Amino acid sequence: MSEPLLGSQVKAPPPSPTLQVLGLFTETQQVVSEAEIVNTLKRTPIAAAVYINSLVRGGYIEECAGGFHLGPRVLDLARLARRRLGLSSVALPWMRHAAAQLNQVVLLGSRFGDKVLCSEVVSASAEISEIVQRGAVFPLNFGAGAYVLLAWLPDSDVDDILRRASLRAFSDRAVTDVATMKARLAVIREQGYGVSRGEIDPNLGTVAVPIRGIDGRPRAALATVGPTVAMTDEAIPKMAGYLLAAASEIRDRLSLLER
């Protein structure tokens, strides 16, 4: 019998005060009184008032008749969450089709600061899918899928991000210095897609394209990962063309959903 997961053996910490307060709001209780917040936080009225004021200043709650209701910051977070969920649901059918057609792994990645989150993976190869898994976090030099998330950003943004980034060497072909990275980004912008061969793993290659928002900035990366022997000079443009068409369809459908 296998050992239970570590998380099941450790008592979960109590939720933060912010989550305790936000958890008071429900579909049927959209206004919460100050007394309810004080009771939930189990603090003195003065200490609770200080904390309530910090939530108001942060835009998480707003004062209203009878107490407080949710503020604009929570609405912004909800909007971002809906966009992220919408992206995955729209992209997955195209990813499944691409994985079957190309007989490779197709992944969807998004940038968070100086890291890349692999948010979805569709695999036609169990062996490759062990390397790129859903929920994994990678540095910004993790192949073409990461590069295209930077290539269409303003130069000032790229400089700021790369200044904070840690460029790790996955193989002897990995890009680990800023000057080489910026030169690579210029090539990607010119050709419209990114290619990396042997930079993540000596035996793997990646072709990636951006899914861009209405502002032109990369919102996500759509990438296919396969054996380097399959990433020939003849095959790469065909893979890129397939991904570019899929990214265009995903972008158009998202724009319709978010109007």
C-alpha positions as CSV (number, residue, x, y, z in Angstrom):
1,M,0.0,0.0,0.0
2,S,1.4,3.4,-1.0
3,E,2.3,6.0,1.5
4,P,-0.2,8.9,1.9
5,L,0.7,12.2,0.4
6,L,2.6,14.5,2.7
7,G,-0.2,17.1,2.6
8,S,-2.6,14.6,4.1
9,Q,-0.3,14.1,7.1
10,V,0.1,17.8,7.9
11,K,-2.6,19.9,9.5
12,A,-3.5,22.8,7.2
13,P,-2.8,26.2,8.6
14,P,-5.8,28.5,9.3
15,P,-6.8,30.8,6.5
16,S,-5.3,34.3,6.5
17,P,-7.4,37.2,8.0
18,T,-8.0,38.5,4.5
19,L,-9.5,35.1,3.3
20,Q,-11.5,34.9,6.6
21,V,-13.1,38.2,5.8
22,L,-13.7,37.6,2.1
23,G,-15.1,34.2,3.0
24,L,-18.0,35.9,4.8
25,F,-19.4,37.1,1.5
26,T,-21.8,34.8,-0.3
27,E,-24.5,34.9,-2.9
28,T,-27.1,35.6,-0.3
29,Q,-24.9,37.8,2.0
30,Q,-23.4,40.5,-0.1
31,V,-23.2,43.0,2.8
32,V,-21.3,42.1,6.0
33,S,-21.4,44.1,9.2
34,E,-18.4,45.3,11.1
35,A,-19.5,43.2,14.1
36,E,-19.4,40.1,12.0
37,I,-15.9,40.8,10.8
38,V,-14.7,41.5,14.3
39,N,-16.2,38.3,15.5
40,T,-14.7,36.3,12.6
41,L,-11.2,37.8,13.2
42,K,-11.4,37.2,16.9
43,R,-9.6,40.4,17.6
44,T,-10.3,43.4,19.7
45,P,-12.6,46.0,18.0
46,I,-9.6,48.4,17.7
47,A,-7.3,45.8,16.1
48,A,-10.1,44.6,13.8
49,A,-10.8,48.2,12.7
50,V,-7.2,48.7,11.7
51,Y,-7.3,45.5,9.6
52,I,-10.6,46.5,8.1
53,N,-9.2,49.9,7.1
54,S,-6.3,48.1,5.4
55,L,-8.8,46.0,3.3
56,V,-10.6,49.2,2.4
57,R,-7.4,50.9,1.3
58,G,-6.5,47.9,-0.7
59,G,-9.8,47.9,-2.5
60,Y,-10.9,44.5,-1.2
61,I,-14.0,45.8,0.6
62,E,-15.9,49.1,0.5
63,E,-18.1,50.7,3.2
64,C,-21.8,50.8,2.5
65,A,-25.1,51.0,4.3
66,G,-25.2,48.2,6.9
67,G,-21.5,47.4,6.7
68,F,-19.2,46.5,3.8
69,H,-19.5,44.9,0.4
70,L,-16.8,43.6,-1.9
71,G,-14.5,46.2,-3.5
72,P,-13.1,46.7,-7.0
73,R,-9.9,44.8,-6.3
74,V,-11.9,41.5,-5.8
75,L,-13.8,42.2,-9.0
76,D,-10.5,42.6,-10.9
77,L,-9.2,39.3,-9.5
78,A,-12.5,37.6,-10.5
79,R,-12.2,39.0,-14.0
80,L,-8.6,37.7,-14.3
81,A,-9.7,34.3,-13.1
82,R,-12.5,34.1,-15.6
83,R,-10.1,35.0,-18.4
84,R,-7.7,32.3,-17.4
85,L,-10.4,29.7,-17.2
86,G,-11.8,30.8,-20.5
87,L,-8.4,30.6,-22.2
88,S,-7.9,26.9,-21.1
89,S,-11.4,25.8,-22.1
90,V,-11.2,27.5,-25.5
91,A,-7.6,26.2,-26.2
92,L,-8.0,22.6,-25.1
93,P,-9.9,21.3,-28.2
94,W,-7.3,22.9,-30.5
95,M,-4.5,21.4,-28.4
96,R,-6.0,17.9,-28.6
97,H,-6.3,18.2,-32.3
98,A,-2.8,19.4,-32.7
99,A,-1.4,16.7,-30.5
100,A,-3.1,14.0,-32.5
101,Q,-2.0,15.5,-35.9
102,L,1.6,16.2,-34.9
103,N,1.9,13.1,-32.6
104,Q,3.6,15.3,-30.0
105,V,2.9,17.0,-26.7
106,V,1.1,20.3,-27.0
107,L,1.2,22.7,-24.1
108,L,-0.3,26.0,-23.1
109,G,1.9,28.3,-21.0
110,S,1.5,31.7,-19.4
111,R,4.0,34.1,-17.8
112,F,3.8,35.2,-14.2
113,G,6.5,37.7,-13.5
114,D,9.8,36.1,-14.3
115,K,8.4,32.5,-14.4
116,V,6.3,30.5,-16.8
117,L,3.4,28.3,-15.7
118,C,2.5,25.3,-17.9
119,S,-1.3,25.6,-17.5
120,E,-2.4,22.8,-19.8
121,V,-0.8,19.8,-21.4
122,V,-2.2,17.4,-24.1
123,S,0.1,14.5,-24.8
124,A,0.5,12.0,-27.6
125,S,3.6,10.7,-25.9
126,A,3.7,9.5,-22.3
127,E,7.5,9.7,-22.4
128,I,7.6,13.4,-23.3
129,S,4.8,14.3,-21.0
130,E,6.9,13.3,-18.0
131,I,9.1,16.3,-18.8
132,V,6.4,18.9,-19.2
133,Q,3.5,18.5,-16.8
134,R,0.4,20.6,-16.1
135,G,1.1,23.0,-13.2
136,A,4.9,22.9,-13.6
137,V,6.7,26.3,-13.3
138,F,9.8,27.0,-15.4
139,P,12.3,29.9,-15.9
140,L,12.0,32.2,-18.9
141,N,14.7,30.4,-20.9
142,F,12.7,27.1,-20.9
143,G,12.6,26.8,-24.7
144,A,10.6,28.5,-27.4
145,G,7.4,28.2,-25.4
146,A,8.9,30.7,-22.9
147,Y,10.5,32.9,-25.5
148,V,7.3,33.8,-27.3
149,L,5.9,35.1,-24.1
150,L,8.5,37.8,-24.1
151,A,9.1,38.5,-27.8
152,W,6.2,40.9,-28.3
153,L,6.6,42.9,-25.1
154,P,8.0,46.4,-25.2
155,D,11.8,46.5,-24.8
156,S,11.6,48.2,-21.4
157,D,9.4,45.4,-20.1
158,V,11.8,42.8,-21.4
159,D,14.7,44.5,-19.8
160,D,13.0,44.7,-16.5
161,I,11.8,41.1,-16.5
162,L,15.2,39.7,-17.6
163,R,17.0,41.8,-15.0
164,R,15.1,39.8,-12.3
165,A,15.0,36.4,-14.1
166,S,17.2,33.4,-13.3
167,L,18.3,31.8,-16.6
168,R,19.1,28.2,-15.8
169,A,21.2,25.9,-17.9
170,F,19.1,22.8,-18.7
171,S,21.6,21.7,-21.3
172,D,24.8,22.9,-23.0
173,R,22.6,24.6,-25.6
174,A,20.5,26.6,-23.2
175,V,20.4,30.4,-23.5
176,T,21.7,31.7,-20.2
177,D,22.7,35.3,-20.9
178,V,20.5,38.3,-21.5
179,A,22.2,39.5,-24.7
180,T,21.7,36.2,-26.5
181,M,18.1,36.0,-25.2
182,K,17.3,39.4,-26.6
183,A,18.8,38.5,-30.0
184,R,16.7,35.4,-30.0
185,L,13.6,37.4,-29.2
186,A,14.3,39.7,-32.2
187,V,14.5,36.6,-34.5
188,I,11.2,35.3,-33.1
189,R,9.4,38.6,-33.7
190,E,10.6,38.6,-37.3
191,Q,9.5,35.1,-38.2
192,G,6.4,35.1,-36.0
193,Y,7.2,31.9,-34.1
194,G,9.9,30.5,-31.9
195,V,12.0,27.3,-32.2
196,S,14.4,25.7,-29.8
197,R,16.3,22.4,-30.3
198,G,18.1,20.6,-27.6
199,E,17.9,23.6,-25.1
200,I,15.5,21.9,-22.7
201,D,16.8,18.4,-23.2
202,P,19.3,17.2,-25.9
203,N,16.7,15.0,-27.4
204,L,13.8,17.4,-27.5
205,G,12.7,20.4,-29.6
206,T,10.0,23.0,-29.3
207,V,8.0,25.1,-31.8
208,A,5.9,27.8,-30.2
209,V,3.6,30.7,-31.1
210,P,2.0,33.4,-29.0
211,I,-1.7,33.8,-28.3
212,R,-1.9,37.6,-28.3
213,G,-4.5,39.8,-26.7
214,I,-6.2,42.8,-28.3
215,D,-3.3,44.9,-27.1
216,G,-0.9,42.8,-29.1
217,R,0.9,41.5,-26.0
218,P,1.4,37.8,-25.5
219,R,-1.3,36.4,-23.4
220,A,-0.2,32.8,-23.6
221,A,2.1,30.5,-25.5
222,L,0.9,27.5,-27.6
223,A,3.8,25.1,-28.1
224,T,4.5,21.6,-29.5
225,V,7.3,19.5,-27.9
226,G,8.7,16.5,-29.7
227,P,12.0,14.6,-30.5
228,T,14.7,16.8,-32.1
229,V,14.9,14.4,-35.0
230,A,11.3,15.4,-35.9
231,M,12.2,19.1,-35.8
232,T,13.7,19.3,-39.3
233,D,14.1,22.5,-41.3
234,E,11.3,21.2,-43.5
235,A,8.9,20.2,-40.7
236,I,9.2,23.3,-38.5
237,P,7.4,25.8,-40.8
238,K,4.5,23.3,-41.1
239,M,4.3,22.9,-37.4
240,A,4.5,26.6,-36.9
241,G,1.8,27.3,-39.5
242,Y,-0.5,24.8,-37.8
243,L,0.0,26.4,-34.4
244,L,-0.4,29.9,-35.8
245,A,-3.7,29.0,-37.3
246,A,-4.8,27.5,-34.0
247,A,-3.6,30.5,-32.0
248,S,-5.6,32.8,-34.3
249,E,-8.8,30.8,-33.8
250,I,-8.3,30.7,-30.0
251,R,-7.7,34.5,-29.9
252,D,-10.8,35.2,-32.0
253,R,-13.0,33.0,-29.9
254,L,-11.7,34.5,-26.7
255,S,-12.4,38.0,-28.0
256,L,-16.0,37.0,-28.6
257,L,-16.4,35.5,-25.1
258,E,-14.9,38.5,-23.4
259,R,-16.9,41.3,-25.1
